[in-house]
Amino acid sequence: MELSVAELVAELKSLRKGRGIESADVDTRVAPPLRRLVGLGDDDGPARVRRQLRDWLTTHAKGLPEDLRTAACQAFGLDGDARLYQERVRSVALLIERDDRTARRRIDDALLRIAQRALDPDARRPAPDLPWRTAELSAVVVLDLPVPEVIETRRIVAQHDGLAEVELSVTLEPPDPGRGPLDDIGLDVLYGGVLTDRARRSTNRIGFALRLPEPLRRNEEHEYSFRIRLSPERGIAPYYVCTPRFPCASFRLHVRFGPGRVPGAIWRLQDTLPIELADPESSRERVTANGSGEVHLAFTDLKPNLSYGVTWGDAAG
C-alpha cells in the first residue's frame, strides 16, 4: 500500500501525540506503510524504531525554514524532549515568539512539508549508487596524552542489500621527507569489523577497508569504532575535521586539549572547503574551551566533500 500525502500527514500527527518518538510504546504506533517508508522491519523494537524515526524526520526537515524546522523538532521530540505534546507546543510558541494557535499551525505546516518531501520520488532517498550513509558519527580527540589519540564511532545505514565492506580513509599532515605515512600511525578496530586492505592512497592519506561481521540488508544499521594513535614525533595538525564522502546526518566532536594546554584561539569550521582548512581568511566561528580544556561541538546534515570540525592556533591566527 502506497501512502498518499494526506495519509502520511495523518500518520505523523498520530506519531507526535503524547511524548512523540520518546513514547515507550513508539514501536506499536508506527503503521506498516510508514514502517516501510522509514525502512523499519516488522519486528524492530522501540530503540531501533526511535533511532530510525529520528534520522528520517531530521533528514526530511532539513532545508525547511527555521521556524518550521524548529516546529518539527519540538513536535516529535527529536532532541530527546519527552514532555507531553501540549508542553512541546508551548515551547514552539516561545521559540517563534507567537501564541499556541500559531505554533500549532506551524507544526501542521512542517508536517505537510515533510510528507511532501518524503513522497517526492526524486528526493525520497539518497542516490541509489551510494553504498551507505552515516546516521551518526562521534569523534573523540585526546591531545594531552603522551601519544595523541583519536577514537571514531560511526553508525551507518546500508543503501542496498549485501553491503559487506566499508571503505574509509584518514588524511594526515604530510610526513617528514623520507618518512612514509604508514610507519608511525597506529590504526586499530575497537569493535564492529575487521581491518583489511590498509594502504597509502596519497602522500598524506591512508585508505583502509572494514569487513563487516555480516553483510547488511538495505536500511539495516551497523555500528563500528576504531582508534588512531599518532607518534609523539609526528604530533597532529592544528585542526580536526570530518569531510564525508557520503551524506552524514549527525557529527559530534569532542576535543580535549587538557587543563593548562588550551591554545590561544579555537574556531568551529562548517561547510568549509578542504583546501581552506588552514586559511585564516576562511569563514569560521570562535569557540571557547571549558574548564577541563575541552571543546564539544555538534553538526547536522553534513554535505559530502565539505569539512566540519575545529581548528586552533594563537589568538592572532
C-alpha positions as CSV (number, residue, x, y, z in Angstrom):
1,M,0.0,0.0,0.0
2,E,1.4,3.4,-1.1
3,L,0.8,6.3,1.3
4,S,-0.7,9.5,-0.1
5,V,0.4,12.8,1.3
6,A,-2.8,13.2,3.3
7,E,-2.4,9.7,4.8
8,L,1.2,10.3,5.7
9,V,0.3,13.6,7.4
10,A,-2.3,11.7,9.4
11,E,0.3,9.1,10.5
12,L,2.7,11.9,11.5
13,K,0.0,13.7,13.5
14,S,-0.7,10.4,15.4
15,L,3.0,9.9,16.0
16,R,3.5,13.4,17.6
17,K,0.9,12.7,20.3
18,G,1.9,12.1,23.9
19,R,5.6,12.0,24.2
20,G,6.3,11.8,20.5
21,I,9.1,9.5,19.4
22,E,10.2,9.3,23.1
23,S,7.0,7.3,23.9
24,A,7.8,4.0,25.5
25,D,5.4,2.2,23.0
26,V,6.6,4.0,19.9
27,D,7.2,0.7,18.1
28,T,3.4,0.0,18.3
29,R,2.4,3.4,17.0
30,V,4.0,3.1,13.5
31,A,1.7,1.6,11.0
32,P,3.1,-0.9,8.4
33,P,3.1,1.6,5.4
34,L,5.1,4.2,7.5
35,R,7.4,1.4,8.7
36,R,8.2,0.5,5.1
37,L,8.7,4.2,4.1
38,V,11.1,4.8,7.0
39,G,13.0,1.5,6.5
40,L,11.8,-0.5,9.5
41,G,11.2,-4.2,9.8
42,D,8.0,-5.6,11.3
43,D,9.9,-6.9,14.3
44,D,12.1,-3.8,15.1
45,G,11.9,-2.8,18.7
46,P,11.4,0.6,20.4
47,A,15.1,1.6,20.4
48,R,15.7,1.0,16.7
49,V,12.3,2.5,15.7
50,R,13.1,5.6,17.7
51,R,16.5,6.0,16.1
52,Q,15.2,5.4,12.6
53,L,12.3,7.8,13.0
54,R,14.7,10.5,14.4
55,D,17.1,10.1,11.4
56,W,14.2,10.0,8.9
57,L,12.4,13.0,10.3
58,T,15.6,15.0,10.8
59,T,16.6,14.3,7.2
60,H,13.3,15.5,5.7
61,A,13.1,18.5,8.0
62,K,16.5,19.8,6.7
63,G,16.2,22.8,4.4
64,L,12.8,23.9,5.8
65,P,12.6,27.5,7.0
66,E,14.0,27.8,10.5
67,D,10.6,28.2,12.2
68,L,9.2,25.1,10.6
69,R,12.4,23.1,11.3
70,T,12.0,24.2,15.0
71,A,8.4,23.2,15.0
72,A,9.1,19.8,13.6
73,C,11.9,19.1,16.1
74,Q,9.7,20.1,19.0
75,A,6.6,18.3,17.7
76,F,8.2,14.9,17.6
77,G,10.8,15.3,20.5
78,L,13.7,14.9,18.1
79,D,16.1,16.4,20.6
80,G,15.1,13.9,23.3
81,D,12.4,16.1,24.8
82,A,10.0,13.6,26.4
83,R,7.4,16.1,27.6
84,L,3.8,15.8,26.6
85,Y,2.7,17.2,23.2
86,Q,0.9,20.3,24.6
87,E,4.1,21.3,26.6
88,R,6.2,20.9,23.4
89,V,3.6,23.1,21.5
90,R,4.1,25.8,24.2
91,S,7.9,25.5,23.6
92,V,7.4,26.1,19.9
93,A,5.3,29.2,20.7
94,L,8.0,30.6,22.9
95,L,10.8,29.9,20.4
96,I,9.0,31.6,17.5
97,E,7.5,34.3,19.7
98,R,3.9,33.6,18.8
99,D,0.9,32.2,20.6
100,D,0.0,28.5,20.9
101,R,-2.5,28.6,18.0
102,T,0.1,29.9,15.6
103,A,2.6,27.3,16.9
104,R,0.1,24.5,16.1
105,R,-0.3,25.9,12.5
106,R,3.5,26.0,12.1
107,I,3.7,22.4,13.3
108,D,1.0,21.3,10.9
109,D,2.8,23.2,8.0
110,A,6.0,21.4,8.9
111,L,4.3,18.0,8.9
112,L,2.8,18.7,5.5
113,R,6.2,19.8,4.0
114,I,7.9,16.7,5.5
115,A,5.2,14.4,4.0
116,Q,5.5,16.1,0.6
117,R,9.3,15.7,0.6
118,A,9.2,12.1,1.8
119,L,6.9,11.1,-1.0
120,D,8.7,13.0,-3.7
121,P,10.2,10.2,-5.9
122,D,13.2,12.4,-6.7
123,A,14.1,13.2,-3.1
124,R,12.8,10.2,-1.2
125,R,16.3,8.7,-0.6
126,P,19.9,9.3,-1.3
127,A,21.1,8.4,-4.8
128,P,20.9,4.7,-5.4
129,D,24.6,4.3,-6.3
130,L,25.6,5.3,-2.7
131,P,26.7,2.1,-0.8
132,W,25.9,3.5,2.6
133,R,25.3,6.7,4.6
134,T,26.3,7.8,8.1
135,A,23.4,8.3,10.5
136,E,25.7,9.3,13.4
137,L,29.4,9.9,13.8
138,S,31.2,10.6,17.1
139,A,34.8,11.5,17.4
140,V,37.0,12.0,20.5
141,V,40.3,13.7,20.0
142,V,42.6,13.5,23.1
143,L,45.7,15.7,22.8
144,D,47.0,15.7,26.4
145,L,48.3,12.1,26.3
146,P,51.9,11.1,25.6
147,V,50.7,9.9,22.3
148,P,47.7,11.8,20.7
149,E,44.7,9.5,20.1
150,V,41.5,9.8,18.1
151,I,38.5,7.4,18.6
152,E,35.8,7.5,16.0
153,T,32.5,5.7,16.4
154,R,30.1,5.5,13.4
155,R,26.5,4.2,12.9
156,I,26.0,3.6,9.2
157,V,22.9,2.6,7.2
158,A,23.2,0.3,4.2
159,Q,21.7,1.7,1.0
160,H,21.5,-1.6,-0.8
161,D,21.4,-5.3,0.1
162,G,24.6,-7.2,0.6
163,L,26.9,-4.5,2.0
164,A,29.9,-6.5,3.3
165,E,32.7,-3.9,3.4
166,V,33.1,-0.2,4.1
167,E,35.9,1.8,2.5
168,L,37.4,4.5,4.7
169,S,40.4,6.8,4.8
170,V,42.3,9.1,7.2
171,T,44.1,12.2,6.0
172,L,47.1,13.4,8.0
173,E,49.6,16.2,7.6
174,P,52.3,15.3,5.1
175,P,55.1,13.3,6.8
176,D,58.7,14.5,7.2
177,P,60.7,13.9,4.0
178,G,61.6,10.3,3.5
179,R,59.1,9.0,6.1
180,G,56.1,7.1,4.8
181,P,52.7,7.9,6.4
182,L,52.2,4.3,7.4
183,D,55.3,3.9,9.5
184,D,54.2,5.5,12.7
185,I,50.4,5.5,12.6
186,G,48.5,3.1,14.9
187,L,45.1,2.1,13.5
188,D,43.0,-0.4,15.4
189,V,39.4,-1.5,15.2
190,L,37.8,-1.5,18.6
191,Y,34.6,-3.3,17.5
192,G,32.3,-3.8,14.6
193,G,34.5,-5.4,11.9
194,V,38.0,-6.5,10.7
195,L,40.5,-4.1,9.2
196,T,41.6,-5.1,5.7
197,D,43.5,-3.6,2.8
198,R,45.4,-0.8,4.6
199,A,47.4,1.1,2.1
200,R,48.8,4.6,1.2
201,R,46.3,6.3,-1.2
202,S,48.3,9.6,-1.4
203,T,51.2,11.4,0.3
204,N,49.1,12.1,3.3
205,R,46.1,9.8,3.1
206,I,45.7,6.3,4.5
207,G,43.0,4.2,3.0
208,F,41.6,1.0,4.6
209,A,38.6,-1.2,4.4
210,L,36.5,-2.6,7.2
211,R,35.0,-6.0,6.6
212,L,31.7,-6.2,8.4
213,P,30.7,-9.2,10.6
214,E,27.8,-10.0,8.4
215,P,26.5,-8.4,5.1
216,L,23.9,-5.8,5.7
217,R,20.4,-5.6,4.2
218,R,19.2,-2.3,2.7
219,N,18.3,0.1,5.5
220,E,20.0,-2.1,8.1
221,E,22.2,-0.3,10.6
222,H,25.7,-1.2,11.8
223,E,28.0,0.5,14.3
224,Y,31.8,0.3,14.5
225,S,34.6,2.1,16.2
226,F,38.3,2.5,15.5
227,R,41.3,4.2,17.2
228,I,44.1,6.2,15.6
229,R,47.4,6.7,17.6
230,L,50.0,9.2,16.4
231,S,53.6,9.1,17.3
232,P,55.0,11.9,19.6
233,E,57.3,12.9,16.8
234,R,54.5,13.4,14.3
235,G,52.0,15.2,16.5
236,I,48.8,16.4,15.0
237,A,47.9,19.2,12.6
238,P,46.1,22.2,14.3
239,Y,42.7,21.0,13.2
240,Y,40.4,18.0,13.2
241,V,37.6,17.7,10.7
242,C,35.2,15.2,9.1
243,T,35.0,15.5,5.3
244,P,32.3,12.9,4.4
245,R,32.2,11.2,1.0
246,F,28.6,10.2,1.5
247,P,25.8,12.0,3.4
248,C,26.2,12.2,7.2
249,A,23.2,13.2,9.3
250,S,25.0,13.9,12.6
251,F,28.5,14.5,13.8
252,R,29.5,15.1,17.4
253,L,33.1,16.2,18.1
254,H,34.9,16.2,21.4
255,V,38.5,17.6,21.6
256,R,40.5,17.5,24.8
257,F,43.5,19.9,24.9
258,G,43.7,19.4,28.7
259,P,44.0,21.9,31.6
260,G,46.7,24.5,31.0
261,R,47.1,23.4,27.4
262,V,44.3,25.3,25.7
263,P,45.5,27.2,22.6
264,G,45.1,30.9,22.3
265,A,42.2,30.6,19.9
266,I,39.8,27.9,18.8
267,W,37.4,28.1,15.8
268,R,34.5,26.0,14.6
269,L,34.6,25.0,10.9
270,Q,31.5,24.3,9.0
271,D,30.8,23.9,5.2
272,T,34.5,24.6,4.7
273,L,36.4,23.6,1.5
274,P,39.2,21.2,2.5
275,I,41.8,23.4,0.8
276,E,40.8,26.2,3.1
277,L,41.2,24.4,6.5
278,A,44.3,26.3,7.4
279,D,43.3,29.6,5.8
280,P,42.7,32.3,8.5
281,E,40.6,34.2,6.0
282,S,38.1,31.3,5.6
283,S,34.7,31.5,7.3
284,R,34.9,30.3,10.9
285,E,33.3,30.9,14.3
286,R,35.3,31.4,17.5
287,V,34.6,28.9,20.3
288,T,35.8,28.6,23.9
289,A,37.1,25.5,25.8
290,N,35.5,24.6,29.1
291,G,37.3,24.3,32.5
292,S,38.7,20.9,31.6
293,G,40.3,22.2,28.5
294,E,37.7,20.6,26.2
295,V,35.6,21.6,23.3
296,H,32.3,19.9,22.4
297,L,30.7,20.6,19.0
298,A,27.7,19.2,17.1
299,F,26.9,19.3,13.4
300,T,24.0,18.0,11.4
301,D,23.3,17.4,7.7
302,L,26.9,17.3,6.6
303,K,27.4,17.8,2.9
304,P,29.7,15.4,1.0
305,N,33.2,16.8,0.2
306,L,32.9,19.7,2.6
307,S,34.7,19.8,6.0
308,Y,33.2,20.1,9.5
309,G,35.2,20.3,12.8
310,V,37.6,22.5,14.7
311,T,40.9,24.4,14.2
312,W,43.1,26.1,16.7
313,G,46.1,28.4,16.9
314,D,47.3,31.6,18.5
315,A,44.8,34.4,19.2
316,A,46.0,36.4,16.2
317,G,45.6,33.5,13.8
